[in-house]
């Protein structure tokens, strides 16, 4: 730190320079986040100093959080949810599993069973909580194999995890089947709906994934993704209050006697942003946002099929994985030549695209054209390499 402070003009200039290096979302097809709604931004700024780590000092913000939980509960078919707003899906998943562990302290070598398609946060959970995370295989349509889940359950299993909107493919596990398995085995079931929670309730072919299923114990849902709130804004909801008690720690020096959260300091600004955008949009507003994203998703699907590219699976929500050869090379060329940011999946290898609200029809058509160009280049390169292999043997001599 320098000895003397700088004036705001110089500091602001540094900020503008740094901001210019950030990628604008308009060419980002890899992220599950987007520009927050202007209403959320305004609300966020109004509560910027509010710390929910000691909500006894910020009673009004705490009341907003309770209202957000009630709205999320209504969305997820739980009229009396228990929980709190988190920093996002990773924290929510950690806390859900932590509650399971604390509820089953008599089990000395506990494990949970997650789909192989689960978010990498469960690898962090294995490390942080020192719990065995068993990964059940997925079927050809990329949903978890429930028969394999059943085969993995033993006397040390404390819970199951199902994914409602997988990070890589946007697929939804058969949560209704997992619910029955959880009930039959008297174990917990956590649903990671960090992305799908603000999509699935608004798609035409609704798949049950929430508290309407009796075996579901907890749900992670992220307002800072398709909920259009400010970052960081996630949420963890429990069906029963007792699960919160398994997270309780004493806080003797605060205005509140205990906390249930993972982080100490928590953003009240995110609480306000989430409350404002959910109240402003309502179910009708979210339905319009999801409809638009799904329309763009199907537009992109049609465009890529016209150039001979097929999806790994037909999209369930606004995520498409394209089956292509050399996905790493295609990703690099899309970025280098045209500035597009896409991601790739490991198994099966593909180009992954997330169609968020910042996308437009013009963006989708431009991307499709650029993808076609890159695919033709890669195919041309492959053909040349194949021709060289045909003409020359391994020593460089003519074959």
PEVENMO-V95482 format. One record per residue. N is the residue number from 0. RES is the residue in three letters. PHI is phi in radians with two decimals (none if undefined). Layout:
n:res:phi
N:RES:PHI
N:RES:PHI
//
This chain:
n:res:phi
0:UNK:none
1:UNK:-1.25
2:UNK:-1.14
3:UNK:-2.01
4:UNK:-1.27
5:UNK:-1.66
6:UNK:-1.31
7:UNK:-1.06
8:UNK:-1.04
9:UNK:-1.24
10:UNK:-1.10
11:UNK:-1.09
12:UNK:-1.07
13:UNK:-1.13
14:UNK:-1.15
15:UNK:-1.10
16:UNK:-1.12
17:UNK:-1.14
18:UNK:-1.10
19:UNK:-1.15
20:UNK:-1.50
21:UNK:-1.27
22:UNK:-1.38
23:UNK:-1.24
24:UNK:-1.13
25:UNK:-1.01
26:UNK:-1.96
27:UNK:-1.78
28:UNK:-2.04
29:UNK:-1.95
30:UNK:-1.74
31:UNK:-1.62
32:UNK:-1.92
33:UNK:-2.66
34:UNK:-1.11
35:UNK:-1.17
36:UNK:-1.10
37:UNK:-0.93
38:UNK:-1.09
39:UNK:-1.12
40:UNK:-1.11
41:UNK:-1.08
42:UNK:-1.14
43:UNK:-1.00
44:UNK:-1.13
45:UNK:-1.18
46:UNK:-2.04
47:UNK:-1.08
48:UNK:-1.64
49:UNK:-1.31
50:UNK:-1.99
51:UNK:-1.36
52:UNK:-1.19
53:UNK:-2.34
54:UNK:-1.24
55:UNK:-1.11
56:UNK:-1.51
57:UNK:-2.32
58:UNK:-1.06
59:UNK:-1.08
60:UNK:-1.16
61:UNK:-1.07
62:UNK:-1.12
63:UNK:-1.12
64:UNK:-1.07
65:UNK:-1.12
66:UNK:-1.21
67:UNK:-1.11
68:UNK:-1.05
69:UNK:-1.13
70:UNK:-1.16
71:UNK:-1.14
72:UNK:-1.06
73:UNK:-1.08
74:UNK:-1.14
75:UNK:-1.87
76:UNK:1.08
77:UNK:-2.48
78:UNK:-1.29
79:UNK:-2.38
80:UNK:-1.37
81:UNK:-2.16
82:UNK:2.78
83:UNK:-2.86
84:UNK:-1.51
85:UNK:-1.91
86:UNK:-1.46
87:UNK:2.61
88:UNK:-1.06
89:UNK:-1.08
90:UNK:-1.08
91:UNK:-1.06
92:UNK:-1.16
93:UNK:-1.03
94:UNK:-1.20
95:UNK:-1.09
96:UNK:-1.24
97:UNK:-1.05
98:UNK:-1.10
99:UNK:-1.00
100:UNK:-1.08
101:UNK:-1.18
102:UNK:-1.38
103:UNK:-2.24
104:UNK:-1.14
105:UNK:-1.28
106:UNK:-1.48
107:UNK:-1.45
108:UNK:-2.28
109:UNK:-1.24
110:UNK:-2.45
111:UNK:-2.16
112:UNK:-2.03
113:UNK:-2.17
114:UNK:-1.17
115:UNK:-1.04
116:UNK:-1.52
117:UNK:-1.12
118:UNK:-1.08
119:UNK:-1.14
120:UNK:-1.06
121:UNK:-1.29
122:UNK:-1.23
123:UNK:-1.14
124:UNK:-1.06
125:UNK:-1.00
126:UNK:-1.32
127:UNK:-1.22
128:UNK:-1.63
129:UNK:0.95
130:UNK:-2.03
131:UNK:-1.34
132:UNK:-1.82
133:UNK:-1.59
134:UNK:-1.87
135:UNK:-1.44
136:UNK:-1.16
137:UNK:-1.91
138:UNK:-1.46
139:UNK:-1.10
140:UNK:-1.58
141:UNK:1.22
142:UNK:-1.79
143:UNK:-1.16
144:UNK:-1.41
145:UNK:-1.15
146:UNK:-1.15
147:UNK:-1.21
148:UNK:-0.98
149:UNK:-1.04
150:UNK:-1.18
151:UNK:-1.50
152:UNK:-1.19
153:UNK:-2.42
154:UNK:-1.21
155:UNK:-1.72
156:UNK:-1.34
157:UNK:-1.75
158:UNK:-2.99
159:UNK:-2.03
160:UNK:-2.27
161:UNK:-2.10
162:UNK:-1.92
163:UNK:-1.94
164:UNK:1.85
165:UNK:-1.11
166:UNK:-1.04
167:UNK:-1.45
168:UNK:-2.12
169:UNK:1.20
170:UNK:-1.51
171:UNK:-2.03
172:UNK:-1.15
173:UNK:-1.28
174:UNK:-1.10
175:UNK:-1.08
176:UNK:-1.19
177:UNK:-1.12
178:UNK:-1.05
179:UNK:-1.12
180:UNK:-1.11
181:UNK:-1.09
182:UNK:-1.13
183:UNK:-1.07
184:UNK:-1.85
185:UNK:0.94
186:UNK:-2.24
187:UNK:-1.38
188:UNK:-2.37
189:UNK:-1.81
190:UNK:-1.92
191:UNK:-1.53
192:UNK:-1.98
193:UNK:-0.93
194:UNK:-1.62
195:UNK:-1.23
196:UNK:-1.06
197:UNK:-1.80
198:UNK:-2.07
199:UNK:-0.99
200:UNK:-1.15
201:UNK:-2.03
202:UNK:-1.60
203:UNK:-1.17
204:UNK:-1.69
205:UNK:-1.22
206:UNK:-1.87
207:UNK:-1.14
208:UNK:-2.57
209:UNK:-2.01
210:UNK:-1.22
211:UNK:-1.15
212:UNK:-1.66
213:UNK:-1.13
214:UNK:-1.46
215:UNK:-1.29
216:UNK:-1.61
217:UNK:-2.62
218:UNK:-2.44
219:UNK:-1.76
220:UNK:-2.54
221:UNK:-1.99
222:UNK:-1.09
223:UNK:-1.41
224:UNK:-1.72
225:UNK:-1.30
226:UNK:-1.36
227:UNK:1.21
228:UNK:-1.57
229:UNK:-1.47
230:UNK:-1.49
231:UNK:-1.69
232:UNK:-2.61
233:UNK:-2.09
234:UNK:-2.68
235:UNK:-2.12
236:UNK:-2.09
237:UNK:-1.95
238:UNK:-1.26
239:UNK:-2.09
240:UNK:-1.13
241:UNK:-1.05
242:UNK:-1.16
243:UNK:-1.17
244:UNK:-1.07
245:UNK:-1.27
246:UNK:-1.90
247:UNK:-1.25
248:UNK:-2.32
249:UNK:-1.30
250:UNK:-2.32
251:UNK:-1.13
252:UNK:-1.67
253:UNK:-1.64
254:UNK:-1.33
255:UNK:-1.93
256:UNK:-1.48
257:UNK:-2.72
258:UNK:-2.17
259:UNK:-2.04
260:UNK:-1.60
261:UNK:-1.44
262:UNK:-1.44
263:UNK:-1.39
264:UNK:-1.25
265:UNK:-2.30
266:UNK:-1.35
267:UNK:-1.30
268:UNK:-1.12
269:UNK:-1.16
270:UNK:-1.03
271:UNK:-1.12
272:UNK:-1.08
273:UNK:-1.18
274:UNK:-1.03
275:UNK:-1.11
276:UNK:-1.26
277:UNK:-1.21
278:UNK:-1.19
279:UNK:-1.21
280:UNK:-1.44
281:UNK:1.09
282:UNK:-1.09
283:UNK:-1.10
284:UNK:-1.13
285:UNK:-1.17
286:UNK:-1.07
287:UNK:-1.14
288:UNK:-1.12
289:UNK:-1.16
290:UNK:-1.01
291:UNK:-1.14
292:UNK:-1.10
293:UNK:-1.22
294:UNK:-1.11
295:UNK:-1.17
296:UNK:-1.09
297:UNK:-1.27
298:UNK:-1.09
299:UNK:-1.09
300:UNK:-1.03
301:UNK:-1.12
302:UNK:-1.11
303:UNK:-1.26
304:UNK:-1.14
305:UNK:-1.16
306:UNK:-1.83
307:UNK:1.50
308:UNK:-1.94
309:UNK:-2.00
310:UNK:-1.35
311:UNK:-1.10
312:UNK:-2.40
313:UNK:-1.10
314:UNK:-1.07
315:UNK:-1.52
316:UNK:-2.43
317:UNK:-1.47
318:UNK:-2.34
319:UNK:-2.20
320:UNK:-1.94
321:UNK:-1.74
322:UNK:-1.42
323:UNK:-2.41
324:UNK:-1.47
325:UNK:0.91
326:UNK:-1.04
327:UNK:-1.11
328:UNK:-1.17
329:UNK:-1.13
330:UNK:-1.03
331:UNK:-1.10
332:UNK:-1.22
333:UNK:-1.07
334:UNK:-1.30
335:UNK:-1.18
336:UNK:-1.46
337:UNK:-2.22
338:UNK:1.43
339:UNK:-1.32
340:UNK:-1.91
341:UNK:-2.15
342:UNK:-2.13
343:UNK:-2.18
344:UNK:-1.89
345:UNK:-1.48
346:UNK:-2.45
347:UNK:-1.32
348:UNK:-1.09
349:UNK:-2.83
350:UNK:-1.61
351:UNK:-1.83
352:UNK:-2.26
353:UNK:-1.98
354:UNK:-1.71
355:UNK:-1.58
356:UNK:-1.05
357:UNK:-1.34
358:UNK:-1.34
359:UNK:-2.23
360:UNK:-1.06
361:UNK:-1.10
362:UNK:-1.04
363:UNK:-1.11
364:UNK:-1.17
365:UNK:-1.15
366:UNK:-1.09
367:UNK:-1.06
368:UNK:-1.12
369:UNK:-1.19
370:UNK:-1.09
371:UNK:-1.03
372:UNK:-1.07
373:UNK:-1.16
374:UNK:-1.08
375:UNK:-1.14
376:UNK:-1.11
377:UNK:-1.12
378:UNK:-1.12
379:UNK:-1.07
380:UNK:-1.12
381:UNK:-1.09
382:UNK:-1.12
383:UNK:-1.12
384:UNK:-1.11
385:UNK:-1.11
386:UNK:-1.15
387:UNK:-1.13
388:UNK:-1.09
389:UNK:-1.28
390:UNK:-1.43
391:UNK:-1.92
392:UNK:-1.55
393:UNK:-1.16
394:UNK:-1.67
395:UNK:1.57
396:UNK:-1.53
397:UNK:-1.11
398:UNK:-1.57
//
